[in-house]
Amino acid sequence: MTQWIRFERNGRIGFGTLQVSLVGKAATLCLLYAFPLLFLGDHPGWGGTLARVIGWAFAIWGTALYWWAAMLYLAQVRSLASSSGGHTLGRNPGKELRNH
């Protein structure tokens, strides 16, 4: 069963925003360097070859770091869900309509 967690800023439940990780920032930096280098890698000669190799290295590292950051965010969400103590939205929408 899928359960949704409500993240509200007004503090009724007490959840804030997820903590930004340095891993995600590093992944963004890698990809910001990767794409221009991959475009430059399309030029002929040793400069293009060097740019292509470095660009692919940044792209692969950036992608791997993004997946790592995603796992860190997933761990944060699981931690919040387990500490919420039942503040989940797994209700039946039909039942809510009948009560109103």
C-alpha positions in Angstrom: 0.0 0.0 0.0 1.4 3.4 -0.9 1.3 6.0 1.8 1.9 9.7 1.2 3.5 12.0 3.8 2.3 15.5 4.1 5.2 18.0 4.2 3.8 21.4 5.4 5.8 24.5 6.0 3.4 25.9 8.6 4.5 23.4 11.1 1.2 21.7 11.9 2.9 18.3 11.5 6.4 19.5 12.2 8.1 18.5 8.9 10.3 21.1 7.3 12.1 20.8 4.0 14.6 18.1 3.3 18.2 18.9 4.0 20.2 19.7 0.8 23.1 17.4 0.4 26.6 18.3 -0.7 26.5 15.3 -2.9 23.6 16.7 -5.0 25.4 20.0 -5.3 28.6 18.2 -6.5 26.5 16.3 -9.0 25.0 19.5 -10.4 28.5 20.9 -10.7 29.7 17.9 -12.6 26.9 18.0 -15.1 27.3 21.8 -15.6 30.8 21.1 -16.7 30.0 17.9 -18.6 27.6 19.2 -21.2 29.7 22.1 -22.6 32.7 19.8 -22.7 30.8 17.2 -24.6 29.8 19.9 -27.1 33.4 21.0 -27.4 34.3 17.3 -27.9 32.6 17.3 -31.2 35.5 19.4 -32.7 38.3 17.5 -34.5 41.8 17.2 -33.2 43.4 16.5 -29.8 41.5 19.3 -28.1 38.2 17.9 -29.1 39.2 14.4 -28.0 40.5 15.7 -24.6 37.2 17.7 -24.1 35.1 14.6 -25.0 37.0 12.4 -22.5 36.8 14.9 -19.7 33.2 15.7 -20.5 32.2 12.0 -20.4 34.1 11.7 -17.1 32.1 14.6 -15.6 28.8 13.2 -17.0 29.4 9.7 -15.6 30.4 11.1 -12.2 27.5 13.6 -12.2 25.0 10.8 -12.9 26.4 8.6 -10.2 26.4 11.4 -7.7 22.8 12.2 -8.6 21.8 8.6 -7.9 23.7 8.8 -4.6 21.9 12.0 -3.7 18.6 10.4 -4.5 19.3 7.5 -2.1 20.2 10.1 0.6 16.9 11.9 0.0 15.0 8.6 0.1 16.7 7.8 3.5 15.6 11.2 4.8 12.0 10.6 3.7 12.0 7.1 5.3 13.4 8.6 8.5 10.7 11.2 8.6 8.0 8.7 7.7 9.1 6.3 10.5 9.2 9.1 13.1 5.9 10.6 12.0 3.9 8.1 14.1 0.9 7.9 11.8 0.9 11.3 10.1 0.4 9.7 6.7 -2.3 10.2 4.1 -3.5 6.7 3.4 -7.2 7.5 3.7 -10.0 6.4 1.5 -11.2 9.4 -0.6 -14.8 8.0 -0.9 -15.1 7.8 2.9 -14.0 11.5 3.2 -16.7 12.5 0.7 -19.5 10.7 2.6 -18.5 12.4 5.9 -18.8 15.9 4.5 
